[in-house]
Amino acid sequence: MIPFFICTSCLKKNNCYSLNNKAEVAEALNRVADWQIDNFSYETSGNLHDYGIGAWGNSVFYLGLTHWASLSGKGEQYYNWLYNEVGKESSWQIPANFISYPRYGIYHADELCIAQFYFEMYKKYREPLMIESTKKRLKDIVSGSPDRDMSHRNKQTWTWCDALFMAPPAYLSMGLLENDTSYINFMDRSYRATYNHLFDREESLFYRDDSYLGKREVNGEKIFWGRGNGWVIAGIANLLKNMPGDYPERQFYTGLFKAMASRLVELQHEEGYWHASLLDPESYPSPETSATSLIAYALAYGINSGILDEQQYLEPLECAWNSLLASVEEDGKLCWVQPIGADPKKVTREMTSDYGVGAFLMAGSEIFKMKNF
C-alpha cells in the first residue's frame, strides 16, 4: 500500500492546512470537478440502480457539482454540463428501476437521490419539467402503502442508514414547494423509524442495517461503517439547510447532528481522515475519502450555520480538508474512495468513484463559504 503522510500530528493546528485561501480551495475543486466530468460515464443496461445515469452514485456527483457551480467562477460551464449532459439525457426522470427490481416497488430511497439534484436545478432555471417526475413519484409514495418492516431485506422503507442521505431532503423540498406538510410528516416518520432501529445511543453512531446488529470487528468492537455514518450526518446537514427554523421537530435533527459530530471527531485519525471502519482502524488503516468528505461537509456546514462551535470543530475540519487535498492527484483524480458496498472494506489509493467526488465538492463548497475565510 502506498504510504499516506500529511503531517506528523495533524490535530495540532500549526501543522494543519489553514482554511484561509479561497483561491487554493477553488483550484482544487475545479480540478477535481473537471477530472470527473472528463471521466464521466454511465450504463444504459444491466444494473442501472448503481450505474445508470440516474443512479444514486452519479446523483451524489451531480448534487456536489451544483453546490460548487453556485460558487465557482466556472459555474455556468458546470451548470451547462449538468443541464445538457445530465438533465436532458435523463429527461429529468426519477429512475424506473422498480421495473427491473419489482420487489423495490416505487419506494427505494436511492432512486430519490437524483431528485435533490433536480430541485437544485429547478431553483436556478424554474422549468416545471425538471420536477414533474419527482412530484409524481413522491405523491405516489406518500399516498401509497410501502412495506414498513425494518428488516434489511426490505427496501420499501429506510432500512439502511445510507437512505437517510438519499431521500429525506427530497421530501422536505417537496413539502416546502407545495406547502404540504404530508411530505414532511412522511419524511419525519420514516426517519425516526430508521433512527430507532439503527442508532446506537452508547456510541452515537448508526449501524448500516440490522444485519450488523450483534456483529463484531476483529478487535471485538461493533461494526460502524465510516461512509455509512458520513451519509447520515451529511444528510442531516442537507435537511437542516432547508428546514424552517420553527419546524417543531428541528431540535431532534440538530441534537442528532451535534451528537454525531462530537463522536465522529473523537474517531478522526490524527492525520485528518476517517477510516472505513470507525471502531477498528487497525484492520482498515487506509484513509477513506468518501467518509472523510461527507463528515467534513457536515462539520463545515455546522460551523457556518452556528450549530457547531467553531473553536471545537475548526481544527478537525482543517485536518480533514488537509487529508482530502493530499488524496487528490495532480490531474484531479480523487483517490482512496471505497467502492460501492455496505460495510468496511479495504481501500487502496487508486480507487475512486463519482459519489466520492460529489462529497468532496460538497465539503469544499461549504469550506469556501466560511465567514472567516
Sequence and secondary structure as in RCSB ss.txt:
>XXXX:A:sequence
MIPFFICTSCLKKNNCYSLNNKAEVAEALNRVADWQIDNFSYETSGNLHDYGIGAWGNSVFYLGLTHWASLSGKG
EQYYNWLYNEVGKESSWQIPANFISYPRYGIYHADELCIAQFYFEMYKKYREPLMIESTKKRLKDIVSGSPDRDM
SHRNKQTWTWCDALFMAPPAYLSMGLLENDTSYINFMDRSYRATYNHLFDREESLFYRDDSYLGKREVNGEKIFW
GRGNGWVIAGIANLLKNMPGDYPERQFYTGLFKAMASRLVELQHEEGYWHASLLDPESYPSPETSATSLIAYALA
YGINSGILDEQQYLEPLECAWNSLLASVEEDGKLCWVQPIGADPKKVTREMTSDYGVGAFLMAGSEIFKMKNF
>XXXX:A:secstr
     S TTTTSGGGS  S  HHHHHHHHHHHHHHHHHT   BSSS HHHHBTT HHHHHHHHHHHHHHTTSTTH
HHHHHHIIIIIIHHHTT    TTTT GGGTT  GGGGHHHHHHHHHHHHH  THHHHHHHHHHHHHHTS      
 TT  SS  BTTHHHHSHHHHHHHHHHHT HHHHHHHHHHHHHHHHHHEETTTTEE SBGGGTT B TTS B  B
HHHHHHHHHHHHHHHHHS TT TTHHHHHHHHHHHHHHHHHT  TTS   SBSS TTTS S  HHHHHHHHHHHH
HHHHHTSS HHHHHHHHHHHHHHHHTTB TTS B     S SS     TT   HHHHHHHHHHHHHHHT TT 
